[in-house]
């Protein structure tokens, strides 16, 4: 019987291991983490992350062949296959600050594996790491491990998307496994392949060399984010010309070479991965002496920052160039629907932009707590291009200017404007007439996700702005925004 241990019980480690446990009842799967609250959450009735379908999978396996523990050393020592799914954020200081991946957690996990292992192990990179990380990990394990213990490093990047993690894991487009092209390397690849082969069709399991697997993950995220920045760049041109970005995206996406997915214009992409992974790619390109390639990918992030900035400017300029003292309802704070994750959510930048203009912001998100909102808005913002921390609001300013509402109607009561920043399904079917009646006039809606029926809301009486859509006469008269 194979025993699997996964280091890191986060958005990736938790769901991935739960699905492996579900599909491989004869494999014992343990997820370990240094964070006691996280592990306590996984062992409770209220899981530490919100992910549709996850409760059910965990309920079926926990206590059978799936467990969660803080006893990291024991479970790593016992395992045959060790997945490492720790966080790999962008470095905030030192060499490569603002771009390079911070591998502190990864390195400490690797050193711990070397310390505690008494038997051979397959060590699987599940975290997204810079290309060539496996080489560094091999060196750490070789120089620090006990004699006679052999390691094989595999790269098995995760392609799940938050909000659809369980579906993605049960039926992945592909599983990618990279390994050394030696007999031992091939055997390790085959062992991991056998695990996935219990439920993933063979033609969806791709095996490559280590560097291709590591780079493919960074490249895939860069391509996905590039599509969003491409359609967002076109959305600005649509507003300037009277074209409708939804119509343009539909027409463009009908080309089979382009395809329809990931072409929804928005206030910008967020999440813990896109920006971090592109920055990482940019840094790697710079390190390898490829400034033009670095510049090409950097532009994807610049357009994303531009889009968030453009949205805030649109709100402020439409409302007579001032939102000072005006209540603005913010609907949605998570970086996308069906997750409570707020890492790098565009809502943080939009709210900070509005707060900087002295607005009073009332936030409602079905999955994000008030504490989380406060933590996010209190966080110093890192300016990736010129590494430095931008100052957030003080606690007193925050208390005066930020409130968290129990529902959308409470958020909108007595507001001058509503900003929709996450595409939660419930925002499509709100009683907007009820909201309108409780708001100051003129009542504005700024839809950063294109979820509302613009014509219907204009009929109610709202001044409506929807990203990339033909502008209201009201907005046309306002100064151009950039
Ligand atoms: P996360 O921050 O939710 O989870 C990481 C966990 O690792 C934390 O609970 C932390 O306490 C734990 N940890 C850190 N160092 C540890 C150590 N030495 N020993 C034990 N536990 C330790 O991060 P998330 O979102 O799960 O991401 C993990 C990796 O997967 C990252 O590299 C990310 O880029 C990648 N990834 C993330 C995706 C996502 O949608 N969140 C999708 C695909 C890949």
Boltz pocket constraint, residues with backbone or C-beta under 6 A from the ligand:
constraints:
  - pocket:
      binder: B
      contacts: [[A, 7], [A, 8], [A, 9], [A, 10], [A, 11], [A, 12], [A, 13], [A, 32], [A, 33], [A, 34], [A, 35], [A, 38], [A, 72], [A, 85], [A, 86], [A, 87], [A, 88], [A, 105], [A, 106], [A, 108], [A, 109], [A, 126], [A, 127], [A, 128], [A, 129], [A, 158], [A, 159], [A, 160], [A, 161], [A, 162], [A, 272], [A, 273]]
      max_distance: 6.0
